[in-house]
C-alpha cells in the first residue's frame, strides 16, 4: 500500500511527463530510478491479481482484511490515472486487472473516468471484464453443483476420489462381468502400462489399482463403513489397517496385484513426465510391499535383476536427484523468508507472523522412495544387493550412498521441522535411516561395509548432539542424571508431539547403528564404530530417556507437587514403553561395543557420568534381547 501510494505521489510530481512514458534513468527529489520503482510495483500488482480471487488467503468477510482491501483498491485506482496520463499502457492494463479482481470480490469504488479516445486498450479491457465476471460466476456455479448435488470435493486433486473408489470396487470384484479370473483388471493394468497412455488416465489408474489393495472388494464380510475408513487411510497416505498384522487376506491381494502386472506398471510409470504420476507409482509400490511381502519382493527381483532394468534404475536415481534439488530450493526459500523477517525487524516494521515454510512437500517423493527401498530390502538379500549395485547394467548406481547424501542435506533442518510439526520432513529422515538398517540386516556384510562411511557417522553425531528430549515443565540438564532438572519454556507445539517425533527419529538412528553389528564376524566394524561414533552423545541420550521414564512414573503416581500442578499431563511424555525401548537400545549398543573396547577409552568414560541410567537399563536388558529375538 505504501509503495503504490509513493509511486503515485512521484508521478504527480512529474509536471512534464517524458515521451512515451519512458522512465528509465529518470530521477526526482527521491533520487532513485523511477523505472525500478514501477517494476517493483508491477510485481506487487501481479501478485494481487493472483491473491485477491483466493478466499483461502483473502477473506472479504473479515473486517480487518476488508478495510485494508478498500484502501488498497483506492490506492490502485489513484495509480491508474497517473499511469494512464503517462501512456504506460502495459502497466495500465495490469492495474485494470487488479481493479477487476477487486470488483469480483464486491470491493468497488467510483467508475473510472477514462477520456474518450485516450486509451482504447483500457476500454477493451473494461469490455473483457464481462467475460471475467461470467467465468467467475461459472466457477462458483460448478462449486455449488459439486457440493450440493454431486457430493464431490472440487478441490484440486480430490474430485476423483469417489470415482476411484467405485472403479476399484468394480475392477477388483470377481462378480464383475467377465472378471471371474480378473480378466478385466489384468487388461486395465496392461493398458495403463503402455507408454502412450494418457497422463491423467495413468495417474488415476494407479490410484485405482492402489485402492483395490485397501478396499479388498472380494471381502464379503467387510461393510461400507470399513471401506470408507480404509479409503480415508489411503487418502492420508497411511498404511492399510491390515498391513501391520500381515493378514493372509492382505498378503494374498498384494500378490494378486503384483501377478496381474502391478510391478510392471510401477516400473514403467516411474519414468513418467508428470511428478504426480511418479508419486502415485511410488505409493503403489510401497502398498504392494507393505510388511515385506516375499512374493512381491521376488517379482521385483525377477524384473530388476536383468540388464533391461537399466532404465528403471536411472529413472529412480533421477527422482532422488530431483528430490534433492527440490529440497535445496525449499531451503533457499526458507532462508530468504528468515532474512526478510530479520530485515523488517531491523527496520522497526511490525508484520504479521509469516506462515512458516515447511520442507515437507519437497521431501514427499524422497520419503516414498526411502519406504519403497526399505520394504524391498526387508529379509531379501537379492534386492539388498541390487540397491548397492546393478552388475548387469552399463551404469551401476549405489542407492545407499545417495541416501546418505540426502540425509546429510536434510539434517540441518530436522530440529526446526520438529518444532514446527513438519511430519513429512521428519518421516522422510526416519525412513532413510530405516531403509539403511534394513539393507544391512540378514546380515548383509557387504552392505554393512559399504554403508559404514564417515559422512553417516558424522551425521549421526550431529543429530545426537542437537535433538534432545524435553520434560513437561522441566529442564534439559543432562551432565549428571542425579542433578535436579531446570525449568524450560514450551512453545510452538505440545511437548507430546515434539517428543514423539524426537523419539522416533533417534530410535531409527540407533537401530541403524545396531544393524552394523548384526551377525558381526570380526572386530573390524565394531572397531570402526568405536573410532568414529560420539559415544558421550549417545550416553547422554540414554540419560534423557531415563529422566523421561522416571518423570513419567512420578506423574503417574502423583508423587511430585510440581508435576501435579503442571498444566501438562502424563501423556505429554509419550508412551513409557517407547521411551524405555529407546533408552535400552542405547544401553544395548554401548554394552555390546564395550566388549570390543579393550582399553576402556570409549564406552566406560561415556556412560560414567550417568550411573543411575546405566543401572536402570541394565536391569531391563533382557527385554531388548527378547525384542531382538522376536
VOTIRO-371450 format. One record per residue (C-alpha): x negated, y, z negated; residue in three letters. Coordinates in steps of 0.02 Angstrom, whole numbers, padded with zeros to 5 digits, always signed. Layout:
<sites>
XYZALA
...
</sites>
This chain:
<sites>
+00000+00000+00000UNK
-00140+00121-00045UNK
-00240+00080+00112UNK
-00089+00107+00226UNK
-00048+00274+00144UNK
-00229+00330+00152UNK
-00239+00292+00338UNK
-00077+00388+00369UNK
-00148+00539+00274UNK
-00308+00531+00377UNK
-00208+00527+00539UNK
-00106+00678+00483UNK
-00270+00773+00464UNK
-00310+00748+00648UNK
-00241+00910+00720UNK
-00315+00867+00891UNK
-00291+00681+00924UNK
-00429+00601+01027UNK
-00387+00550+01206UNK
-00301+00379+01222UNK
-00310+00358+01033UNK
-00496+00316+01041UNK
-00557+00322+00859UNK
-00723+00227+00864UNK
-00860+00332+00784UNK
-00735+00467+00734UNK
-00760+00533+00557UNK
-00661+00652+00449UNK
-00676+00726+00275UNK
-00680+00550+00204UNK
-00838+00524+00304UNK
-00802+00347+00368UNK
-00773+00274+00540UNK
-00584+00284+00565UNK
-00579+00137+00686UNK
-00643+00023+00548UNK
-00502+00085+00435UNK
-00374+00048+00572UNK
-00445-00126+00599UNK
-00434-00163+00413UNK
-00253-00102+00401UNK
-00210-00204+00556UNK
-00268-00359+00461UNK
-00153-00312+00317UNK
-00006-00288+00436UNK
-00039-00456+00520UNK
-00037-00539+00350UNK
+00127-00453+00306UNK
+00208-00520+00466UNK
+00172-00697+00404UNK
+00206-00663+00219UNK
+00373-00572+00223UNK
+00477-00714+00301UNK
+00419-00840+00170UNK
+00540-00849+00023UNK
+00415-00955-00073UNK
+00296-00806-00076UNK
+00410-00654-00065UNK
+00571-00667-00166UNK
+00681-00520-00117UNK
+00795-00555-00265UNK
+00654-00514-00386UNK
+00669-00330-00435UNK
+00482-00301-00452UNK
+00444-00380-00284UNK
+00591-00290-00202UNK
+00533-00119-00266UNK
+00359-00149-00200UNK
+00429-00208-00033UNK
+00533-00049-00014UNK
+00380+00059-00049UNK
+00279-00045+00074UNK
+00413-00028+00208UNK
+00420+00161+00187UNK
+00230+00172+00199UNK
+00228+00066+00356UNK
+00363+00175+00433UNK
+00259+00330+00398UNK
+00109+00247+00481UNK
+00217+00206+00634UNK
+00246+00389+00678UNK
+00061+00430+00667UNK
+00010+00280+00772UNK
+00144+00325+00899UNK
+00080+00505+00905UNK
-00097+00442+00937UNK
-00036+00323+01076UNK
-00104+00172+00983UNK
+00017+00055+01074UNK
-00050-00111+01012UNK
-00053-00056+00831UNK
+00120+00022+00850UNK
+00187-00146+00908UNK
+00112-00229+00755UNK
+00198-00102+00642UNK
+00363-00138+00728UNK
+00340-00323+00694UNK
+00318-00285+00510UNK
+00471-00173+00506UNK
+00572-00307+00596UNK
+00523-00438+00468UNK
+00573-00319+00328UNK
+00741-00295+00414UNK
+00764-00484+00425UNK
+00748-00490+00235UNK
+00878-00348+00216UNK
+00748-00215+00174UNK
+00786-00071+00291UNK
+00767+00117+00299UNK
+00812+00259+00415UNK
+00816+00219+00601UNK
+00652+00255+00688UNK
+00657+00417+00786UNK
+00570+00368+00947UNK
+00570+00505+01076UNK
+00644+00451+01242UNK
+00508+00403+01364UNK
+00374+00419+01231UNK
+00348+00233+01207UNK
+00432+00111+01324UNK
+00348-00037+01243UNK
+00416+00015+01072UNK
+00591+00021+01145UNK
+00565-00151+01221UNK
+00511-00216+01052UNK
+00671-00147+00975UNK
+00767-00246+01106UNK
+00666-00403+01072UNK
+00708-00389+00888UNK
+00883-00451+00930UNK
+00806-00616+00983UNK
+00705-00617+00822UNK
+00865-00593+00723UNK
+00950-00734+00817UNK
+00805-00855+00790UNK
+00801-00814+00604UNK
+00988-00845+00591UNK
+00972-01006+00691UNK
+00837-01067+00571UNK
+00949-01028+00422UNK
+01092-01121+00503UNK
+00984-01276+00530UNK
+00926-01270+00350UNK
+01107-01259+00290UNK
+01159-01402+00402UNK
+01018-01515+00341UNK
+01053-01482+00157UNK
+01243-01479+00159UNK
+01293-01612+00285UNK
+01146-01718+00342UNK
+01067-01731+00168UNK
+00895-01716+00247UNK
+00749-01619+00174UNK
+00699-01499+00314UNK
+00533-01455+00234UNK
+00380-01486+00344UNK
+00332-01671+00344UNK
+00486-01726+00245UNK
+00629-01727+00370UNK
+00595-01907+00424UNK
+00595-01988+00251UNK
+00772-02057+00261UNK
+00743-02119+00438UNK
+00579-02202+00388UNK
+00669-02298+00252UNK
+00809-02351+00370UNK
+00686-02408+00504UNK
+00581-02503+00377UNK
+00735-02594+00311UNK
+00789-02639+00488UNK
+00620-02692+00559UNK
+00568-02785+00402UNK
+00728-02886+00385UNK
+00742-03062+00459UNK
+00928-03034+00481UNK
+00898-02900+00612UNK
+00945-02955+00789UNK
+00805-03060+00866UNK
+00694-03032+00716UNK
+00711-03201+00629UNK
+00524-03228+00651UNK
+00483-03042+00651UNK
+00476-03033+00841UNK
+00542-02854+00843UNK
+00423-02797+00705UNK
+00274-02877+00795UNK
+00318-02786+00956UNK
+00343-02623+00860UNK
+00169-02635+00784UNK
+00096-02681+00953UNK
+00171-02528+01037UNK
+00103-02415+00900UNK
-00072-02485+00931UNK
-00080-02428+01113UNK
-00199-02283+01146UNK
-00067-02189+01246UNK
+00061-02199+01106UNK
+00140-02029+01069UNK
+00057-01948+00919UNK
+00218-01913+00823UNK
+00285-02088+00858UNK
+00122-02165+00797UNK
+00120-02058+00640UNK
+00297-02102+00587UNK
+00272-02282+00644UNK
+00125-02301+00524UNK
+00235-02234+00384UNK
+00373-02358+00430UNK
+00253-02506+00425UNK
+00186-02449+00257UNK
+00363-02425+00192UNK
+00401-02609+00229UNK
+00266-02656+00103UNK
+00353-02551-00030UNK
+00535-02592+00010UNK
+00516-02779+00045UNK
+00680-02788+00145UNK
+00700-02978+00125UNK
+00703-02972-00065UNK
+00888-03011-00087UNK
+00882-02983-00275UNK
+00824-02803-00252UNK
+00963-02674-00254UNK
+00956-02499-00179UNK
+00903-02414-00341UNK
+00744-02518-00346UNK
+00704-02475-00166UNK
+00735-02290-00196UNK
+00607-02295-00337UNK
+00484-02387-00226UNK
+00510-02260-00086UNK
+00478-02120-00211UNK
+00316-02206-00262UNK
+00262-02213-00080UNK
+00302-02029-00050UNK
+00199-01986-00205UNK
+00059-02098-00140UNK
+00071-02211-00292UNK
+00039-02398-00278UNK
+00190-02514-00260UNK
+00256-02567-00429UNK
+00209-02749-00397UNK
+00031-02710-00341UNK
-00045-02712-00515UNK
+00031-02881-00556UNK
-00010-02955-00385UNK
+00155-03048-00372UNK
+00165-03188-00243UNK
+00302-03092-00150UNK
+00195-02937-00133UNK
+00041-03034-00077UNK
+00149-03126+00049UNK
+00214-02967+00130UNK
+00038-02893+00133UNK
-00023-03046+00228UNK
+00130-03039+00342UNK
+00098-02858+00395UNK
-00085-02899+00421UNK
-00045-03050+00530UNK
+00082-02952+00633UNK
-00053-02829+00685UNK
-00062-02710+00538UNK
-00253-02720+00528UNK
-00270-02694+00716UNK
-00152-02544+00702UNK
-00253-02466+00562UNK
-00420-02493+00650UNK
-00354-02415+00810UNK
-00269-02267+00725UNK
-00422-02212+00626UNK
-00486-02127+00784UNK
-00327-02028+00817UNK
-00348-01843+00857UNK
-00218-01792+00727UNK
-00275-01784+00546UNK
-00104-01834+00481UNK
-00112-01995+00583UNK
-00285-02036+00514UNK
-00221-02009+00336UNK
-00069-02119+00370UNK
-00184-02256+00438UNK
-00294-02249+00283UNK
-00142-02258+00169UNK
-00076-02409+00265UNK
-00245-02495+00242UNK
-00251-02461+00055UNK
-00074-02529+00032UNK
-00114-02687+00131UNK
-00269-02712+00025UNK
-00195-02668-00147UNK
-00264-02788-00276UNK
-00399-02852-00159UNK
-00284-02966-00057UNK
-00404-03101+00006UNK
-00301-03143+00159UNK
-00301-02962+00218UNK
-00485-02942+00175UNK
-00526-03093+00283UNK
-00431-03014+00427UNK
-00538-02858+00409UNK
-00695-02966+00409UNK
-00641-03051+00571UNK
-00603-02885+00654UNK
-00754-02786+00594UNK
-00897-02912+00600UNK
-00923-02917+00790UNK
-01012-02780+00886UNK
-00844-02722+00954UNK
-00815-02638+00785UNK
-00939-02500+00828UNK
-00801-02377+00873UNK
-00709-02404+00709UNK
-00863-02376+00601UNK
-00910-02220+00699UNK
-00734-02153+00678UNK
-00734-02193+00492UNK
-00900-02105+00471UNK
-00829-01957+00567UNK
-00685-01949+00444UNK
-00810-01944+00300UNK
-00911-01807+00384UNK
-00751-01707+00414UNK
-00706-01731+00231UNK
-00874-01662+00176UNK
-00855-01514+00296UNK
-00680-01477+00229UNK
-00748-01485+00051UNK
-00885-01361+00096UNK
-00758-01242+00172UNK
-00643-01254+00022UNK
-00788-01222-00097UNK
-00834-01070+00008UNK
-00656-01002-00011UNK
-00662-01035-00197UNK
-00825-00937-00216UNK
-00752-00796-00110UNK
-00598-00788-00221UNK
-00705-00779-00378UNK
-00812-00643-00300UNK
-00658-00541-00255UNK
-00588-00557-00430UNK
-00754-00501-00504UNK
-00761-00352-00386UNK
-00586-00297-00435UNK
-00628-00315-00619UNK
-00788-00214-00596UNK
-00688-00077-00511UNK
-00566-00072-00656UNK
-00421-00132-00548UNK
-00293-00242-00633UNK
-00224-00379-00522UNK
-00104-00520-00547UNK
-00189-00683-00585UNK
-00228-00766-00419UNK
-00168-00942-00388UNK
-00323-01050-00409UNK
-00387-01131-00250UNK
-00389-01317-00281UNK
-00505-01435-00190UNK
-00376-01574-00189UNK
-00309-01551-00011UNK
-00486-01553+00060UNK
-00532-01716-00029UNK
-00372-01813+00003UNK
-00443-01902+00155UNK
-00602-01947+00064UNK
-00502-02012-00083UNK
-00410-02133+00031UNK
-00573-02185+00116UNK
-00650-02224-00055UNK
-00498-02325-00107UNK
-00493-02423+00056UNK
-00679-02466+00050UNK
-00666-02513-00134UNK
-00520-02630-00104UNK
-00610-02708+00043UNK
-00762-02738-00067UNK
-00668-02824-00210UNK
-00739-03001-00226UNK
-00782-03004-00040UNK
-00969-03016-00002UNK
-00939-03006+00185UNK
-00856-02836+00177UNK
-00977-02777+00044UNK
-01120-02812+00164UNK
-01029-02734+00313UNK
-01014-02567+00223UNK
-01201-02571+00190UNK
-01245-02602+00372UNK
-01174-02674+00533UNK
-01309-02786+00605UNK
-01216-02823+00767UNK
-01186-02640+00808UNK
-01302-02524+00903UNK
-01279-02390+00769UNK
-01279-02453+00589UNK
-01209-02342+00451UNK
-01241-02355+00264UNK
-01074-02301+00190UNK
-01139-02316+00012UNK
-01270-02183+00043UNK
-01137-02073+00123UNK
-01027-02097-00031UNK
-01167-02043-00149UNK
-01195-01888-00041UNK
-01011-01846-00054UNK
-01006-01870-00243UNK
-01160-01760-00264UNK
-01070-01621-00170UNK
-00910-01645-00270UNK
-00992-01648-00443UNK
-01014-01459-00472UNK
-00826-01435-00453UNK
-00765-01576-00566UNK
-00766-01481-00730UNK
-00661-01342-00656UNK
-00548-01469-00571UNK
-00513-01548-00741UNK
-00472-01380-00819UNK
-00352-01338-00678UNK
-00271-01509-00672UNK
-00330-01545-00494UNK
-00292-01730-00498UNK
-00336-01761-00315UNK
-00514-01700-00338UNK
-00540-01798-00498UNK
-00464-01956-00425UNK
-00575-01939-00272UNK
-00729-01943-00383UNK
-00660-02088-00486UNK
-00626-02189-00330UNK
-00801-02152-00266UNK
-00884-02225-00421UNK
-00759-02368-00424UNK
-00800-02410-00242UNK
-00987-02413-00279UNK
-00955-02528-00429UNK
-00850-02648-00326UNK
-00985-02652-00192UNK
-01112-02718-00319UNK
-01001-02846-00404UNK
-01014-03031-00370UNK
-01156-02992-00396UNK
-01216-02918-00232UNK
-01401-02898-00266UNK
-01440-02812-00102UNK
-01308-02680-00132UNK
-01372-02655-00309UNK
-01544-02616-00239UNK
-01477-02501-00102UNK
-01361-02401-00216UNK
-01492-02382-00354UNK
-01556-02216-00290UNK
-01618-02063-00383UNK
-01479-01948-00320UNK
-01346-02059-00400UNK
-01432-02068-00570UNK
-01465-01880-00569UNK
-01280-01855-00529UNK
-01228-01967-00675UNK
-01343-01870-00792UNK
-01264-01704-00740UNK
-01088-01772-00765UNK
-01126-01841-00938UNK
-01202-01676-00991UNK
-01054-01573-00927UNK
-00894-01669-00960UNK
-00856-01679-01145UNK
-00706-01735-01245UNK
-00603-01609-01345UNK
-00513-01645-01508UNK
-00346-01556-01537UNK
-00382-01405-01645UNK
-00560-01465-01674UNK
-00728-01430-01600UNK
-00857-01522-01499UNK
-01016-01529-01602UNK
-01099-01696-01570UNK
-01280-01677-01625UNK
-01237-01779-01779UNK
-01075-01875-01786UNK
-01073-01862-01976UNK
-01053-01672-01968UNK
-00887-01584-01980UNK
-00822-01528-01810UNK
-00794-01345-01769UNK
-00641-01251-01706UNK
-00612-01235-01520UNK
-00480-01145-01416UNK
-00374-01249-01298UNK
-00325-01161-01136UNK
-00256-01197-00961UNK
-00188-01372-00989UNK
-00131-01484-01132UNK
-00281-01574-01205UNK
-00199-01742-01171UNK
-00202-01709-00983UNK
-00381-01647-00980UNK
-00447-01781-01096UNK
-00363-01918-00995UNK
-00449-01858-00838UNK
-00614-01844-00931UNK
-00600-02019-00999UNK
-00552-02092-00830UNK
-00698-02016-00736UNK
-00826-02060-00872UNK
-00760-02238-00880UNK
-00780-02253-00691UNK
-00960-02189-00706UNK
-01008-02310-00845UNK
-00929-02457-00753UNK
-01034-02410-00603UNK
-01190-02418-00711UNK
-01137-02586-00784UNK
-01113-02654-00608UNK
-01301-02632-00580UNK
-01330-02760-00718UNK
-01207-02892-00663UNK
-01298-03055-00629UNK
-01467-02971-00655UNK
-01607-03097-00622UNK
-01762-02997-00665UNK
-01810-02839-00754UNK
-01833-02727-00601UNK
-01661-02643-00604UNK
-01649-02632-00796UNK
-01822-02552-00800UNK
-01769-02435-00661UNK
-01617-02382-00762UNK
-01721-02358-00919UNK
-01838-02241-00824UNK
-01703-02138-00736UNK
-01542-02128-00839UNK
-01522-01997-00976UNK
-01475-02112-01121UNK
-01461-01975-01254UNK
-01318-01904-01149UNK
-01233-02075-01145UNK
-01256-02097-01333UNK
-01180-01925-01362UNK
-01029-01975-01256UNK
-01012-02133-01361UNK
-01010-02023-01516UNK
-00874-01914-01440UNK
-00766-02068-01412UNK
-00797-02119-01592UNK
-00741-01948-01654UNK
-00587-01954-01544UNK
-00538-02128-01604UNK
-00562-02086-01787UNK
-00469-01921-01768UNK
-00327-02017-01685UNK
-00321-02137-01831UNK
-00319-01991-01952UNK
-00174-01911-01860UNK
-00075-02072-01859UNK
-00100-02091-02046UNK
-00067-01905-02077UNK
-00218-01906-02191UNK
-00278-01731-02147UNK
-00180-01573-02186UNK
-00268-01486-02041UNK
-00207-01615-01919UNK
-00033-01620-01996UNK
-00013-01434-01970UNK
-00086-01433-01795UNK
+00034-01393-01654UNK
-00046-01533-01554UNK
+00019-01708-01586UNK
-00072-01875-01589UNK
-00030-01901-01407UNK
-00149-01760-01360UNK
-00294-01876-01397UNK
-00230-02004-01273UNK
-00217-02193-01287UNK
-00328-02257-01427UNK
-00362-02418-01330UNK
-00428-02317-01183UNK
-00540-02217-01299UNK
-00606-02375-01381UNK
-00640-02456-01214UNK
-00738-02305-01152UNK
-00841-02297-01311UNK
-00876-02484-01312UNK
-00931-02479-01130UNK
-01065-02352-01180UNK
-01116-02461-01325UNK
-01121-02619-01219UNK
-01232-02535-01088UNK
-01351-02469-01220UNK
-01356-02635-01312UNK
-01387-02734-01151UNK
-01531-02622-01097UNK
-01607-02620-01271UNK
-01673-02797-01243UNK
-01773-02729-01094UNK
-01835-02576-01190UNK
-01987-02664-01261UNK
-02068-02506-01332UNK
-01904-02438-01404UNK
-01934-02274-01313UNK
-01763-02255-01230UNK
-01616-02336-01320UNK
-01659-02326-01506UNK
-01704-02140-01503UNK
-01547-02107-01401UNK
-01421-02182-01522UNK
-01517-02150-01684UNK
-01426-01983-01719UNK
-01257-02072-01714UNK
-01264-02215-01842UNK
-01079-02215-01882UNK
-01031-02226-01698UNK
-01155-02369-01669UNK
-01088-02465-01819UNK
-00907-02435-01767UNK
-00926-02502-01590UNK
-01047-02640-01641UNK
-00907-02716-01745UNK
-00798-02719-01589UNK
-00923-02787-01463UNK
-00828-02949-01444UNK
-00685-02855-01365UNK
-00799-02796-01224UNK
-00863-02973-01196UNK
-00685-03037-01183UNK
-00637-02897-01065UNK
-00785-02933-00950UNK
-00747-03120-00950UNK
-00565-03082-00909UNK
</sites>
